[in-house]
Amino acid sequence: MGAREWLNENSAVPMITAAVILIVALVIVLATFGGGEDVNEEPTLGQFFLDLTTNESFVAPPGAAPPIDTPGGSKDAGVRAIYLTCDGCGDRYLGWLERYTPEAKQLYLDTVEQNKTREIQLPTEMVVRQSLPKGLQVRGPDGGKWVAQSSGQGQEITSSARNRCGERPAQPCDPSD
C-alpha cells in the first residue's frame, strides 16, 4: 500500500496533524509577540504634570487623572501639562494644561478599575471623551479660565499651541524624551 492510498483511507490523520501544528504555531506567535496592543494611550514612563501652586513640573505615574495631589502636598493642584516641540524635546514649550471635571475623573478611574478584570481593555481617555465630551478641560499655559477641550475655545487653545512650528505641527514630548 502506497502513501497515497494510506492517506485516502486515513484522511483524518493529516487533518488532525495540520490542526495541531497550526495551534502550536499560534501559541508560539502569541507567546512571542503578545496578544495585541494595549489600547490605553497612557505613556508607560509617566506623564508631565504642573503644580498650580508652585508652577513647577513633575512626572506623575501613567494613568494619573488630573487634578491630582502634588508631591509638595497641595491637594488637587496637579494638572496634566502638555509639552510640545518643534525640533526635539530638549527645546520644548508648554502648550496647554488639562484636567477632568469631577464626573469625568470618576468615570476615568472607574474605567481603569474595570479594565483590571476585563479581557479586552477599554481605552480610558476615549471612554471619557465619548461619554462626557465636556469632561476634559483645558487652559492656556498663561492662565485664564478652564474651558471644555471640545469647545471652540478649547480647540483654539490646543490648535494654536500645535501650530507654533509653522508648516508642520508640533510634536508632543513625554518624560522619556
N, C-alpha and C positions, 0 to 999 in steps of 0.2 A: 504494500500500500504506500503510495507516494504522499508527499506533503500536501498536495492539492486535495487529494481525496480525504486525507485526515482532517483538513480544515473544513471541507464540506460537511463531514459527519459531526464535527465538534465546533461548530461556528460560535458558540457562546464563549469558548475559552479565549480566543483572540480579543473578543469584545470586552470581556472582563479584564483581561490584561491591559488593554489600552486604557480603560477607565481608571484602573489603579495607578497606572503611570501618570495619567493626567492629574489625578488628585494629588499624588505625591509632588508633582511639579508645581501645582498651585500652592500647596503648603510651603514649599521651599521659597517661592516668589514672595508670598505674604510674610514669611518669617524674615526674609532678607530686606524687603523694602517697606514693610509695614502695611497696614490695612487701608491707607489713604491719607490724605492731607487733613490736618487739623483745621476745621472750618472757622475756628475763632481767630480773629485777626490781631489779638494782643501780641505785642512783641515778647520774645522769650527772655530777654535780658532786663526787662522793666520798661518804664516809660518816664519821660520827663514830667515833673510837676513843679509848680511855683507856689511858694508860701506867700499868701497875700498880705500877711502881717509884716514880713521881713523883706519881701521882694527877692528872696533867694531861691534858686533852683535846687531841686533834689530829685533823686530817682526813686520811684515807687515800684513795688513789685508788679509783675504782669497781672492784669485783671483788676487792679485797683480802680474803684468807681468814684470819681470826684463828685462832690468835695470830700476830702479825707482829712484826718488829723495829721498835722505836720510833725517832722522829727523834733522840732522845737517845742511841741506840746500845744500848739494852737488848734483848737477844735474846729474841724470843718473848714480850715483856711487853706488847704492844699487843693489846687485845681490843676488839671492837665495843661501842660504847656506844649504847644505845637511849635517846634523849632524847624525852620526851613533853611535851605541853602541854594545858592546859585551855582557854586563851584566847589563843593566839598564841605563837609560838616565842621571842619576846623574853622571855617568862616561862616557861622550860622547866625540867624536872627530869629527873634521871637515873632512868630506870625500871628498867633491868637491864643486865647485861653478857652478852656472848655470845662463845663460842669453839668451835672444832671439835676433836674428838678427832683424833689424828694420822691415823687411817684416813679419817675424813670429810674432813679438809683435803686429803689426797692425791686423794680422789675428786673433790672440788670443782675442784682445779687441773687434774686430768686432763680433766674435762668442759669446762672453759674452753678448754683446749688443743685438744680435739677439735672444739669449736664453730668454731674458726678455719677448718676445712676442710669444715664441713657447710653445705649449702644452707639447711636448716631447723635453727636452733639449739635445743638443749635448755635448759630453764630450770635453771640450775645449782643453785640453792637447793632446788628441787623434787626434782632427782635425788638430792641428798644426803639430804634428809628421807625420801624413799621407800626408798632403798637402805639407809641406816643410820639408823633412827629415833632411836637414842640418840647419834648423832654430833654433834648440836648441843647444846652445854651452856650453861647459864645460871647466873647467881648474882645475888643482890640487890646494890644499889649499896653497901650497908654491909659487904660481905664475905660470909663464910660459905663453905660448900663448893660446888663446881661440881656441878650435877645435870643429867641429861638434860632438855632442854626438853620432851620428850614425856611425862615422868614426872609424877606427881601433884604433887610438889614444884615441878617446873619450871613447870607450868601455874599453880600458886598464885603463884609469883613474878611471872609475866607478867600474870596477870589482876588481881592486887592493884595492880600499877603502873598498869594501864589504867583501873582503877575509882576512881582518886583524884579524879575530877572529878564525882562524884555521879551524876546521871541519865544523862549522856552519856559515852561512853568517851573517854579521852584520845586526842589525835591525835599521830602521830609527827612529829618535826622532822628536817630534814636540813640540811646546811651552807648550802644556798641560802636558807633561811628567815631 
